[in-house]
Amino acid sequence: MSRSRSYIAHETGPESAMTEVALALAMGIFSIMVLAMISMGISPAESIPKTAEQDPQSIEALVVSGSKSQQDGTASLEQTDLIVVFHQGRFFNDRLKAISARSVSEKARAKNSRVILAIDSRASLEQVLEARRHFPTDNLIITRLDQAWIDRLSSEVKP
């Protein structure tokens, strides 16, 4: 009669210690591999574009898909750009005169120019999407108003 050895799931001994060490080494090597792959995907600091603070002719922007503008988070202002300020549910031009979103859209389409839609950074996503809905063009850039614009709007525009 041969004697059979039964294996217990929680066996203690030199075999289980070696298994634990091997698993720990495998996890460590895998972690290092993942970190190396992630670090290879990050571009060097020299290729990072200038921000709006560094370049006075550019604005921080959310470029709507399909726009001919840059996709890097900034856009340079052009002479043909139409600037629209959205404040308290109304649209204004850069001189803070009330305007119609439809007339701006028609003018942008006729001149093939971009619409720069400036919105308060405290606006909710719902308000941003509502403002966006009024401009059916793909050539739209959404940016946020800085504190100087917000102060000017507060003092010059009555609710």
N, C-alpha and C positions, 0 to 999 in steps of 0.2 A: 504494500500500500504506500502510495507516494503521499508525501506530505505537501499540501498546498498552502500557499501563503495568501492570506486575505489582506487586501489593502483597505485601509481606513482613510476616509476623506481628510481627516485632520492629523495626518501622520507627522510626527516630530522626529527629527533626525537630521543627519547631514544632507540627505537628498532634498528635503524641503528648504533648508537654508540656502542651498545652491540655486534652487528654483527662484526663491525670493530675490536673490542678488541678480540673477539673470533678468528677471522682469524689471527690476529697478534700473538696471543699465539700459535695457531696451527703451524704457520710457524716457530716460534722460537723453539718449541719442535721438529719439524721435522729436523731443522738444527742441533740441538744438537744430535739427533739420528744418523744422517749421519756422523757427526764428530766422534762420539763414535765408529761407525762401521769401519770407516777408521783407527782410532787409534788402534783398536784391530788387524788389519791386518798388522801392522808394527812390524818387529822383533826388539827385544832389541839390543842395541849397542854391547853387548858382542858377539853376534853371527855373526857379520859382519866380513867377511874374511879379511885377510891381503891384502894390496895392493902391487903392484910390488915394490914400494919404501921401504916398510917395510920388504919385504922378497926378498933378492937378488937372490934367486934361482927361482923366478917366474917372469913371464912377463905378462903385461896386454894383454889380448887376446880376439879376437872374435872367438869363437869356431863354426865352421861350423856344421850345423845340422847333426846328425848321427855320429859325432866324438866320440871317446872313452874318450876324455879329460873332464876335469871339466867344468861345465856349469856356474860357478860363476864369470866369467870375468878375471880369472887368470889361468895360467897353469905353472906347474913346468917343467923345462927343463930335458929331459932324455938323456942318452948317445946315444940312437939310433935316436934321432931327426935329421932331415935334415933341416938346416937353409938355406933359400933362401931370398936374398935381391932383391927387385924390385926397380929399379932406372932408370929414364929416358927411360922407355919402355924396359929395358933389365934386365936379371936375373943374379945375382952374388951369389957365395957361401960366407961363412963367412970370407974367406981370400980375397974377392973382385976379384976373378977370374971369368970371364964370363962363364956361364954354360947354358945348354939347359934345358928348363922346361920338355921336354919329357924324358930326361935321369934321371932327379930327380924323376919324377913320376914313371918311371920303377923301379928305385932303391928302392923307398919307398914301392912300391907294393911287390917287391921281399923280402924285409926285414920286411915287415909289420910294418913300422915305420911311425911316424907322419912327416908332412911337416910343418915347421914354416915359413910362408910367411911374411916378414917384409917389410912394405911399409911406405913411407913418410906420415906423418899426414896431409900434405897439398895436398895430391893427391885427385883428384875428385873421386866421386863414380864411374864414368865411367871407370877411370883408375884402380880402385880397382877391379871392376868386370871383366875387361879385363885380369888383372893378374890372377884372380881366375879361369878364363875359361881355362887356360893352365894346371890346376891341377885337373884332373877328380876324384881324390880320395876324399872320405868322411872324411879321417883322416887328415884334414887340419886345421891349426890354423893361423889366420891372426892377426898380431900385428903391432904396429907402431914403426918406428925408433925413437930413442931419438936424441937429438941434437949432441951428440958425433959421432954417426953413420953418420948423415947427413953431418957434417963437414968432416969426413974422406972420405965419398963418393965424396964430392965436390973437395977435394984436390987430391985424387988418381985416380978417374975415369974421363977420358976425354970423352966429348960428341961425 
